[in-house]
Amino acid sequence: MTIMTFEQHILRIVARTEPEVPASFYNGTLFYRCAESQSRRIFSNLMQDQAGRVQISMVGEEYAVDFVAEKPQQISTSEDFDYVYYSC
């Protein structure tokens, strides 16, 4: 059994959604060139797979998709006060 990398997993989603659209990764960003309607289908499937942690933009004539990490819950304290702030 082989372990699929994140990039392989994402490229497989793109290929299943729009088989004729070539896609590749560069520095952690997914790039592909296609019609807007095809991009909408790809983006929708990526959003579902990644629980909404996806951002898309245009770079020239290509779509660039970045995957955003889930923010960890942060606890900040203040030395001026006797209480702790908890962010949700």
C-alpha positions in Angstrom: 0.0 0.0 0.0 1.4 3.4 -0.9 0.9 6.6 1.0 -0.5 9.4 -1.2 1.0 12.8 -0.7 -1.1 15.9 -0.3 -0.2 17.1 -3.8 -1.0 13.7 -5.3 -4.4 13.7 -3.6 -5.2 17.2 -4.9 -4.1 16.4 -8.4 -6.3 13.3 -8.4 -9.3 15.5 -7.4 -8.6 17.8 -10.3 -8.2 14.9 -12.7 -11.4 13.3 -11.6 -13.3 16.6 -11.9 -11.9 17.8 -15.2 -9.7 15.1 -16.8 -8.6 17.3 -19.7 -7.3 20.1 -17.5 -3.5 19.9 -16.9 -2.6 20.9 -13.4 0.7 21.1 -11.5 2.1 22.4 -8.2 4.8 25.0 -7.8 6.0 26.0 -4.3 2.9 24.6 -2.7 0.5 26.4 -5.0 -1.7 24.5 -7.5 -1.8 26.0 -11.0 -4.2 25.1 -13.9 -5.5 26.8 -17.0 -9.0 26.2 -18.2 -12.4 27.8 -18.8 -14.1 29.5 -15.9 -16.9 26.9 -15.7 -14.3 24.1 -15.4 -12.4 26.1 -12.7 -15.6 26.5 -10.7 -16.2 22.8 -10.7 -12.6 22.1 -9.6 -12.7 24.8 -6.9 -16.0 23.5 -5.6 -14.6 20.0 -5.2 -11.4 21.2 -3.6 -13.4 23.4 -1.1 -15.5 20.4 -0.1 -12.4 18.1 0.2 -10.4 20.7 2.2 -13.3 22.0 4.4 -13.2 25.4 2.9 -9.5 26.0 3.5 -8.8 27.0 -0.1 -8.1 30.3 -1.8 -8.1 30.9 -5.5 -6.7 33.8 -7.6 -5.7 34.5 -11.2 -2.1 34.7 -12.2 -2.0 35.8 -15.8 -4.2 33.3 -17.6 -3.8 30.6 -15.0 -5.8 29.9 -11.8 -3.6 29.6 -8.7 -5.0 27.7 -5.7 -3.5 28.0 -2.3 -4.3 25.7 0.6 -4.7 27.5 4.0 -3.8 25.7 7.2 -6.4 25.5 9.9 -5.6 28.2 12.6 -4.8 26.7 16.0 -6.7 28.1 18.9 -4.6 30.8 20.5 -4.5 31.9 24.1 -3.2 35.4 24.8 -2.5 36.8 28.2 -2.1 40.4 29.3 0.3 41.3 32.0 -1.7 44.5 32.7 -4.7 42.5 33.9 -5.4 39.5 36.1 -7.3 37.5 33.5 -6.7 35.5 30.4 -8.3 36.1 27.0 -9.5 33.0 25.1 -10.2 33.3 21.5 -12.8 31.0 19.9 
